[in-house]
Amino acid sequence: MTHPLRFGIMALQNLPYPEMVGHCQHLEALGFDSIWIGDHFVDPYVPAGYWFEAWTLLAALAAETKRIRLGTLVASITLRNPSLLARQAMTIDHISNGRLELGIGAGRAPLDHSMTSIPVWETPERARRFRECVEIIDQMLRNPTTAYYGQHYQIKDAVMNPMPIQQPRPPLTLAAHGPATLKVTAALADSWNSFGKFGASTREATALTRERNQLLDEYCAARGRNPQTLRRSFLSGMTTDKPFASEQAFYDFVGNYQEVGIDEFIFYWLPESGHPVMPEMGLNGIAITSRDTLDRIALETIPAIKAKGAL
């Protein structure tokens, strides 16, 4: 099974709401496949700055757009009860008429804990909670009634009515990097997302992505799942890659990660905001920072890449 190439934009919710709507409608008009927003209590890099709550904003954007798919990259289990998250996802799937991409991650942003009084979970507990949350959400989005009795979450006869528009449920994207979360991804996800490693070089990031992809293949095979049924996506912006330094740099970036199994690319768009995604690395070439660059990439470069298929 070969997944068609997809290109999405990570649209940070750090702008006045009318501007956010206008930018997302522009992304839809340009033909991007998806828009994603983060899920933190505040902007992790600019805590005192503008920041809208993810799922409330996603519902509004679902009503303000028509075609483009909308998702969280990623919904944090730190902030979300799994049963409530399943109902939020179902609701937005209806508002969007079946365009939701449900991204979930194990969370770990320190301010998400300190500003909400939620205790910090050690890594083993966080991994267990991640597995239980994903299992609950998967079951609730597939079934009218769900019961679940885990170590951290117990669900008694939770009702889901109506069911989501997308069947058997909205696509599930899991952010995973270690063996425990990668195994959950192999078992339940439709798509796997990674950002490589903070500050990693192209060589280091592609090698790490190849290694994780191979682990996913092994974990899928161990469960009797065809590994090719799992889409692989990459969030650009955390490594030293500079895909927007030039058109050739963009081609090289996509080609490098295609070679290690990536078929979906998600990029930060920071429209003239100067938002420091990675302050120690600067913005040059890492994120789209002008509308001219955004338009050129969307209207010229991406269609050319999709036409070729593999670079």
C-alpha positions as CSV (number, residue, x, y, z in Angstrom):
1,M,0.0,0.0,0.0
2,T,1.5,3.3,-1.1
3,H,0.3,6.5,0.6
4,P,0.1,9.6,-1.6
5,L,2.3,12.4,-0.5
6,R,0.6,14.9,1.8
7,F,1.7,18.4,2.9
8,G,0.3,20.2,5.9
9,I,0.9,23.3,7.9
10,M,1.4,23.7,11.7
11,A,-0.5,26.9,12.3
12,L,0.3,28.2,15.8
13,Q,-2.6,29.7,17.6
14,N,-0.7,32.8,18.6
15,L,-2.6,35.4,16.5
16,P,-5.9,37.4,17.0
17,Y,-8.8,35.1,16.0
18,P,-9.8,36.9,12.8
19,E,-6.2,36.7,11.5
20,M,-6.1,33.0,12.4
21,V,-9.3,32.3,10.4
22,G,-8.0,34.3,7.5
23,H,-4.7,32.5,7.4
24,C,-6.4,29.0,7.6
25,Q,-8.8,29.9,4.8
26,H,-5.7,31.0,2.8
27,L,-4.0,27.7,3.4
28,E,-7.1,25.9,2.2
29,A,-7.3,28.0,-0.9
30,L,-3.6,27.2,-1.7
31,G,-4.4,23.5,-1.7
32,F,-2.6,22.3,1.4
33,D,-3.8,18.9,2.6
34,S,-4.1,19.7,6.3
35,I,-3.8,22.3,9.1
36,W,-2.6,21.3,12.5
37,I,-2.6,23.1,15.8
38,G,-0.7,22.4,19.1
39,D,-2.3,21.5,22.4
40,H,-0.6,23.2,25.3
41,F,-2.0,25.4,28.1
42,V,0.3,28.3,27.0
43,D,2.8,28.8,24.2
44,P,5.8,26.7,25.5
45,Y,8.3,29.3,24.1
46,V,6.4,32.5,24.8
47,P,4.2,31.8,27.8
48,A,2.9,35.3,28.2
49,G,2.0,35.6,24.5
50,Y,-1.3,35.1,22.6
51,W,-2.5,31.5,22.8
52,F,-5.9,30.0,22.1
53,E,-7.1,26.7,23.5
54,A,-6.7,24.0,20.9
55,W,-10.0,22.1,20.8
56,T,-12.2,25.2,21.1
57,L,-10.2,26.8,18.2
58,L,-10.3,23.6,16.1
59,A,-14.1,23.6,16.3
60,A,-14.3,27.2,15.1
61,L,-11.9,26.5,12.3
62,A,-13.9,23.5,11.3
63,A,-16.9,25.8,10.8
64,E,-14.8,28.4,8.9
65,T,-13.3,26.0,6.3
66,K,-14.7,23.6,3.8
67,R,-12.2,21.1,2.4
68,I,-8.9,21.1,4.3
69,R,-8.4,18.4,6.9
70,L,-7.9,19.7,10.5
71,G,-6.0,18.1,13.4
72,T,-4.1,18.4,16.6
73,L,-0.4,17.8,16.6
74,V,-0.8,16.6,19.2
75,A,-3.6,16.5,21.8
76,S,-1.9,16.1,25.1
77,I,-2.9,13.4,27.5
78,T,-1.6,15.7,30.3
79,L,-4.6,18.0,29.7
80,R,-7.2,15.6,28.4
81,N,-9.4,13.0,30.0
82,P,-9.6,10.3,27.3
83,S,-13.4,9.9,27.4
84,L,-14.0,13.7,27.1
85,L,-11.3,13.9,24.3
86,A,-13.2,11.1,22.4
87,R,-16.4,13.2,22.6
88,Q,-14.6,16.4,21.6
89,A,-13.2,14.5,18.6
90,M,-16.6,13.1,17.6
91,T,-18.1,16.6,17.8
92,I,-15.5,18.3,15.6
93,D,-15.7,15.4,13.1
94,H,-19.4,16.4,12.7
95,I,-18.8,20.2,12.6
96,S,-16.1,19.6,9.9
97,N,-18.2,17.1,8.0
98,G,-15.6,14.3,8.5
99,R,-12.4,16.2,8.2
100,L,-10.8,15.6,11.6
101,E,-7.3,14.2,12.0
102,L,-7.0,13.1,15.6
103,G,-3.4,13.5,16.8
104,I,-2.5,12.3,20.3
105,G,0.8,12.5,22.2
106,A,2.0,11.5,25.7
107,G,2.7,15.2,26.7
108,R,5.5,16.4,28.8
109,A,5.6,20.2,28.5
110,P,6.6,21.5,32.0
111,L,4.2,24.5,31.9
112,D,1.2,22.2,31.1
113,H,1.8,20.7,34.5
114,S,2.9,23.7,36.6
115,M,0.2,26.0,35.4
116,T,-2.7,23.5,35.8
117,S,-1.6,21.7,39.0
118,I,-1.5,18.4,37.2
119,P,1.2,16.2,38.8
120,V,4.3,15.4,36.7
121,W,4.2,11.7,35.6
122,E,7.5,9.8,35.4
123,T,8.3,8.2,32.1
124,P,6.9,4.7,32.8
125,E,3.6,6.1,34.1
126,R,3.3,8.4,31.2
127,A,3.8,5.6,28.7
128,R,1.2,3.5,30.5
129,R,-1.3,6.4,30.5
130,F,-0.6,7.0,26.8
131,R,-1.5,3.4,26.0
132,E,-4.6,3.4,28.1
133,C,-5.8,6.8,26.7
134,V,-5.3,5.7,23.1
135,E,-7.1,2.4,23.7
136,I,-10.1,4.1,25.3
137,I,-10.3,6.8,22.6
138,D,-10.0,4.1,19.9
139,Q,-12.8,2.1,21.4
140,M,-15.1,5.0,22.2
141,L,-14.9,6.3,18.6
142,R,-15.7,2.9,17.2
143,N,-18.5,1.7,19.6
144,P,-21.8,3.1,20.9
145,T,-20.8,1.9,24.4
146,T,-17.4,1.3,26.0
147,A,-16.2,-0.2,29.2
148,Y,-12.5,-0.1,30.1
149,Y,-10.7,-1.0,33.3
150,G,-7.0,-0.1,33.3
151,Q,-4.5,0.9,35.9
152,H,-5.0,4.6,35.5
153,Y,-8.4,4.9,33.9
154,Q,-11.7,3.1,34.5
155,I,-14.6,3.7,32.1
156,K,-18.0,2.2,32.9
157,D,-20.5,2.0,30.1
158,A,-19.5,5.3,28.4
159,V,-22.0,6.1,25.7
160,M,-21.1,7.7,22.3
161,N,-24.1,9.0,20.4
162,P,-23.9,10.1,17.6
163,M,-21.0,8.1,16.2
164,P,-18.4,10.0,14.2
165,I,-19.0,10.7,10.5
166,Q,-15.7,9.1,9.5
167,Q,-15.9,5.3,9.9
168,P,-14.7,3.2,11.5
169,R,-13.4,6.3,13.3
170,P,-11.5,9.5,12.5
171,P,-7.9,8.8,11.5
172,L,-5.6,8.5,14.5
173,T,-2.1,10.0,14.4
174,L,0.2,9.1,17.3
175,A,3.4,11.0,18.2
176,A,5.8,8.3,19.4
177,H,9.6,7.9,19.8
178,G,10.3,5.2,22.3
179,P,9.6,1.4,22.1
180,A,6.5,1.6,24.4
181,T,4.7,4.3,22.5
182,L,5.8,2.9,19.1
183,K,4.2,-0.4,20.0
184,V,0.9,1.4,20.7
185,T,1.3,3.2,17.4
186,A,1.8,-0.1,15.5
187,A,-1.3,-1.5,17.2
188,L,-3.8,1.3,16.9
189,A,-2.6,4.3,14.8
190,D,-3.4,5.2,11.2
191,S,-0.4,7.5,11.1
192,W,2.8,7.9,13.0
193,N,4.4,11.4,13.6
194,S,7.9,12.3,14.6
195,F,10.0,15.5,14.6
196,G,13.3,13.6,14.7
197,K,15.2,15.1,17.6
198,F,15.7,18.6,18.9
199,G,18.7,20.2,17.3
200,A,19.6,17.1,15.2
201,S,21.5,17.4,12.0
202,T,19.9,16.1,8.8
203,R,22.1,13.0,8.9
204,E,21.3,12.3,12.5
205,A,17.6,13.0,12.1
206,T,17.2,10.8,9.0
207,A,19.1,8.0,10.6
208,L,16.9,8.1,13.7
209,T,13.8,8.3,11.6
210,R,14.9,5.3,9.6
211,E,15.6,3.4,12.8
212,R,12.2,4.2,14.3
213,N,10.5,3.3,11.0
214,Q,12.2,-0.1,11.0
215,L,11.0,-0.6,14.6
216,L,7.5,0.2,13.6
217,D,7.7,-2.3,10.8
218,E,8.8,-5.0,13.2
219,Y,6.1,-4.1,15.7
220,C,3.4,-4.2,13.0
221,A,4.7,-7.5,11.7
222,A,4.6,-9.0,15.2
223,R,0.9,-8.1,15.4
224,G,0.1,-9.4,12.0
225,R,-0.4,-6.0,10.5
226,N,0.9,-4.9,7.1
227,P,3.4,-2.1,8.0
228,Q,2.5,-0.3,4.7
229,T,-1.0,0.4,6.1
230,L,0.7,2.9,8.6
231,R,1.3,6.4,7.2
232,R,4.5,8.1,8.4
233,S,4.6,11.8,8.9
234,F,7.3,14.3,9.9
235,L,7.0,17.7,11.7
236,S,9.7,20.0,10.4
237,G,11.2,22.6,12.6
238,M,13.0,20.8,15.4
239,T,16.1,19.7,13.5
240,T,18.8,21.8,11.8
241,D,17.2,21.1,8.4
242,K,16.5,24.3,6.5
243,P,13.9,23.4,3.9
244,F,13.0,27.0,3.1
245,A,16.5,28.3,2.5
246,S,15.9,27.7,-1.3
247,E,13.7,25.7,-3.6
248,Q,16.4,23.1,-4.0
249,A,16.7,22.9,-0.2
250,F,13.0,22.1,-0.1
251,Y,13.4,19.4,-2.7
252,D,16.4,17.9,-0.9
253,F,14.5,17.9,2.5
254,V,11.5,16.1,1.1
255,G,13.7,13.6,-0.8
256,N,15.9,12.9,2.2
257,Y,13.0,12.0,4.4
258,Q,11.1,10.1,1.7
259,E,14.1,7.8,1.5
260,V,13.6,6.8,5.1
261,G,9.9,6.2,4.8
262,I,8.1,9.6,5.3
263,D,5.1,10.3,3.2
264,E,3.6,13.3,5.0
265,F,5.3,16.6,5.7
266,I,4.1,19.2,8.1
267,F,5.7,22.6,8.3
268,Y,5.5,25.6,10.6
269,W,4.1,28.7,9.1
270,L,5.1,31.8,11.2
271,P,3.6,34.6,9.2
272,E,5.9,37.6,9.9
273,S,5.6,36.8,13.6
274,G,9.2,36.0,14.4
275,H,8.0,33.3,16.7
276,P,11.0,31.4,18.1
277,V,10.1,27.7,17.4
278,M,13.7,26.9,18.3
279,P,15.2,30.0,19.7
280,E,18.8,28.7,19.8
281,M,18.7,27.9,16.1
282,G,17.0,31.0,14.7
283,L,14.3,31.0,12.0
284,N,16.4,31.2,8.8
285,G,15.2,28.4,6.6
286,I,13.4,26.4,9.3
287,A,9.9,27.8,9.0
288,I,7.9,29.6,6.4
289,T,8.0,33.2,7.5
290,S,6.5,35.1,4.5
291,R,3.3,34.7,2.5
292,D,5.3,34.9,-0.8
293,T,7.3,31.9,0.3
294,L,4.2,30.1,1.4
295,D,2.4,30.8,-1.9
296,R,5.4,29.7,-4.0
297,I,5.8,26.5,-2.1
298,A,2.1,25.7,-2.3
299,L,1.4,26.6,-5.9
300,E,4.7,25.6,-7.6
301,T,7.0,23.4,-5.6
302,I,4.6,21.0,-3.9
303,P,2.6,20.2,-7.1
304,A,5.8,19.5,-8.9
305,I,6.9,17.1,-6.1
306,K,3.5,15.4,-6.0
307,A,3.6,14.9,-9.8
308,K,7.0,13.1,-9.5
309,G,5.9,11.0,-6.6
310,A,9.3,10.1,-5.3
311,L,12.3,12.4,-5.5
